[in-house]
């Protein structure tokens, strides 16, 4: 199910994927057997026509699961539902997980979790631009009664506030020590500028204020001069 690649050596940015993983791979060639995908190995892996949801063209990228066929040969499939389940029984709230972005929905972004489960990042929890096939770290926000999981890109508890605080400090440094965002700012403005909820923003600036790193105004925050100096 593999063939020798006729393409030049892989660039460092090319994806290296493994059996049992979901990956976003580039189509290198198409013939009467199927499509061949670059997956970081000397031989490209076959995506048979029977495992395709649509006919991909060379140069395009497809989201696939890699598995072994009955003869132990690596194969790719676009039919992810055969390998993924909605019932994430093994996960608990707060667990750190590997996430691969799949498809946008009316509620947010459908993602693959730990290469085993389907999950959802609600629109309000999307704290950065996401693209199909992107791999990143996430956290289980909750596991519902039906076993489905909601995913957050921010860690739970105090660690979450540290991440938001770092975002705020970075934005302050990039804008000369001043941000026109404060306790009275709208949730929309805060989300648009920092990619976080107003609740997380307010908690984080409260911590930064107590740490004497910023000063607070109703509609703005300022970096304390020299606060982050070595």
C-alpha positions as CSV (number, residue, x, y, z in Angstrom):
1,X,0.0,0.0,0.0
2,X,3.0,2.3,-0.3
3,X,5.2,3.4,-3.1
4,X,8.6,5.0,-3.4
5,X,8.4,8.8,-3.3
6,X,9.6,10.6,-6.4
7,X,9.4,13.9,-4.5
8,X,12.4,15.9,-3.2
9,X,13.5,15.3,0.4
10,X,11.0,16.5,3.0
11,X,11.2,20.0,4.3
12,X,11.5,20.4,8.1
13,X,8.0,21.8,8.1
14,X,6.4,18.6,6.6
15,X,4.2,16.5,8.8
16,X,5.6,13.4,10.3
17,X,2.7,11.1,11.2
18,X,2.4,7.6,12.8
19,X,0.0,4.7,12.6
20,X,-3.0,5.3,14.8
21,X,-2.8,9.0,14.4
22,X,-5.0,11.6,12.6
23,X,-2.9,14.0,10.5
24,X,-3.3,16.6,7.7
25,X,-1.2,15.3,4.9
26,X,-0.2,16.5,1.4
27,X,-1.3,14.5,-1.7
28,X,1.8,13.8,-3.8
29,X,0.2,11.8,-6.6
30,X,-3.0,10.2,-7.8
31,X,-3.4,7.1,-10.0
32,X,-5.9,4.3,-10.6
33,X,-5.3,2.8,-7.2
34,X,-5.9,6.0,-5.2
35,X,-4.0,9.0,-3.8
36,X,-0.6,8.9,-2.2
37,X,0.2,11.0,0.8
38,X,3.5,12.3,2.2
39,X,3.7,11.3,5.9
40,X,7.3,11.7,6.8
41,X,8.5,8.3,5.7
42,X,10.6,7.2,2.7
43,X,7.5,5.8,1.0
44,X,4.3,7.7,0.6
45,X,1.2,6.1,2.1
46,X,-1.9,5.1,0.0
47,X,-5.3,6.6,0.4
48,X,-7.4,4.1,-1.6
49,X,-10.4,5.4,-3.5
50,X,-12.7,3.3,-1.2
51,X,-11.3,5.3,1.8
52,X,-11.9,8.8,0.2
53,X,-14.8,11.1,0.9
54,X,-13.9,13.2,-2.1
55,X,-11.3,13.0,-4.9
56,X,-8.2,15.0,-3.7
57,X,-5.8,16.6,-6.2
58,X,-2.0,16.5,-6.0
59,X,-0.7,19.4,-3.8
60,X,-3.9,19.5,-1.7
61,X,-4.0,18.4,1.9
62,X,-6.4,15.9,3.5
63,X,-7.3,15.0,7.1
64,X,-6.8,11.2,7.5
65,X,-6.4,8.5,10.0
66,X,-3.4,6.2,9.5
67,X,-3.9,2.5,10.2
68,X,-2.6,-0.9,9.1
69,X,-4.6,-3.1,6.8
70,X,-5.1,-6.9,7.2
71,X,-1.6,-7.5,5.8
72,X,0.1,-5.1,8.2
73,X,0.6,-2.4,5.5
74,X,0.1,1.3,6.3
75,X,-3.0,2.8,4.8
76,X,-4.8,6.2,5.1
77,X,-8.5,6.8,5.4
78,X,-10.6,10.0,5.3
79,X,-13.5,8.1,7.0
80,X,-12.5,9.1,10.5
81,X,-15.8,8.0,12.1
82,X,-14.7,4.4,11.7
83,X,-11.9,5.0,14.2
84,X,-13.2,7.8,16.4
85,X,-16.0,7.9,19.0
86,X,-18.0,10.5,20.7
87,X,-17.8,8.6,24.0
88,X,-14.6,9.9,25.6
89,X,-15.1,7.7,28.7
90,X,-11.4,7.7,29.5
91,X,-11.1,11.5,29.9
92,X,-11.8,13.7,32.9
93,X,-12.3,17.4,33.4
94,X,-9.0,19.2,33.4
95,X,-7.0,16.5,31.4
96,X,-4.4,17.8,29.0
97,X,-5.0,16.4,25.6
98,X,-3.7,16.4,22.0
99,X,-6.0,18.2,19.6
100,X,-6.2,18.2,15.8
101,X,-8.6,20.7,14.3
102,X,-11.2,19.1,12.0
103,X,-14.3,21.1,10.8
104,X,-16.1,24.3,11.7
105,X,-19.7,23.9,12.9
106,X,-22.5,26.2,13.9
107,X,-21.3,25.9,17.6
108,X,-17.6,26.2,17.1
109,X,-14.8,23.9,16.0
110,X,-15.0,20.1,15.8
111,X,-11.7,18.5,16.9
112,X,-10.0,15.2,17.2
113,X,-8.9,14.5,20.8
114,X,-6.0,12.2,21.5
115,X,-6.5,10.6,18.1
116,X,-9.4,8.6,19.6
117,X,-12.3,10.8,20.3
118,X,-14.4,13.6,18.7
119,X,-14.6,16.8,20.8
120,X,-15.9,20.4,20.4
121,X,-14.3,23.8,21.1
122,X,-17.2,26.2,21.5
123,X,-16.9,29.5,19.7
124,X,-16.6,31.4,23.0
125,X,-13.6,29.2,23.9
126,X,-11.7,29.8,20.7
127,X,-8.8,32.0,21.9
128,X,-6.7,32.0,18.7
129,X,-7.2,31.5,15.0
130,X,-7.7,27.8,14.1
131,X,-7.2,26.1,10.8
132,X,-8.1,22.6,9.6
133,X,-5.4,20.1,10.4
134,X,-3.7,22.3,13.1
135,X,-2.3,20.2,16.0
136,X,-2.2,21.8,19.4
137,X,-2.6,21.2,23.1
138,X,-6.0,21.5,24.7
139,X,-7.8,20.7,28.0
140,X,-11.0,18.9,28.8
141,X,-13.4,21.6,29.9
142,X,-16.1,19.1,30.7
143,X,-17.3,15.6,29.9
144,X,-21.0,15.5,29.4
145,X,-23.4,12.8,30.6
146,X,-23.4,11.3,27.1
147,X,-19.6,11.0,27.2
148,X,-18.9,13.8,24.7
149,X,-16.2,16.3,25.6
150,X,-15.9,20.0,25.4
151,X,-12.4,21.3,24.9
152,X,-10.7,24.5,25.9
153,X,-7.4,25.8,24.6
154,X,-6.7,27.3,28.1
155,X,-5.6,25.2,31.1
156,X,-7.9,25.0,34.1
157,X,-7.6,26.9,37.4
158,X,-4.6,29.2,38.2
159,X,-2.6,28.0,35.2
160,X,-5.4,29.4,32.9
161,X,-5.0,32.8,34.5
162,X,-1.3,32.6,34.1
163,X,-1.7,32.0,30.4
164,X,-4.2,34.9,30.1
165,X,-1.9,37.1,32.1
166,X,1.0,36.3,29.8
167,X,-1.2,37.3,26.8
168,X,-2.1,40.6,28.5
169,X,1.6,41.4,29.3
170,X,2.7,40.6,25.8
171,X,0.0,42.8,24.3
172,X,1.0,45.6,26.7
173,X,4.7,45.4,25.7
174,X,3.8,45.4,22.0
175,X,1.6,48.5,22.4
176,X,4.0,50.6,24.4
177,X,2.6,49.7,27.9
178,X,-1.0,50.8,27.3
179,X,-4.1,48.9,26.3
180,X,-7.5,50.5,25.9
181,X,-9.2,47.6,27.7
182,X,-10.5,47.6,31.2
183,X,-13.2,46.5,33.6
184,X,-15.8,48.5,31.7
185,X,-14.8,47.2,28.3
186,X,-17.2,45.0,26.3
187,X,-16.7,41.3,26.1
188,X,-16.5,41.7,22.3
189,X,-13.6,44.1,22.4
190,X,-11.7,42.0,24.9
191,X,-12.2,38.8,22.8
192,X,-11.3,40.6,19.6
193,X,-8.0,42.0,21.0
194,X,-6.8,39.2,23.2
195,X,-8.9,36.1,22.3
196,X,-10.1,35.5,25.8
197,X,-13.4,35.9,27.7
198,X,-14.1,39.0,29.8
199,X,-14.3,36.9,32.9
200,X,-10.8,35.5,32.3
201,X,-9.5,38.9,31.5
202,X,-10.9,40.5,34.7
203,X,-9.5,37.7,36.8
204,X,-6.1,37.9,35.1
205,X,-5.8,41.7,35.4
206,X,-6.7,41.4,39.1
207,X,-3.8,39.1,39.6
208,X,-1.4,41.3,37.6
209,X,-2.5,44.3,39.7
210,X,-1.8,42.5,42.9
211,X,1.6,41.6,41.5
212,X,2.1,45.3,40.9
213,X,2.7,44.7,37.2
214,X,-0.1,46.9,35.9
215,X,-2.3,49.9,37.0
216,X,-6.0,49.8,36.4
217,X,-8.3,52.4,34.8
218,X,-12.0,51.9,34.0
219,X,-11.4,51.6,30.3
220,X,-7.7,50.8,30.2
221,X,-4.7,49.2,31.8
222,X,-1.1,50.3,31.9
223,X,2.2,48.5,32.5
224,X,4.0,49.7,35.5
225,X,7.3,51.2,34.3
226,X,10.2,48.8,35.0
227,X,7.8,46.2,36.4
228,X,9.2,43.5,34.1
229,X,12.8,44.7,34.1
230,X,15.4,42.1,35.1
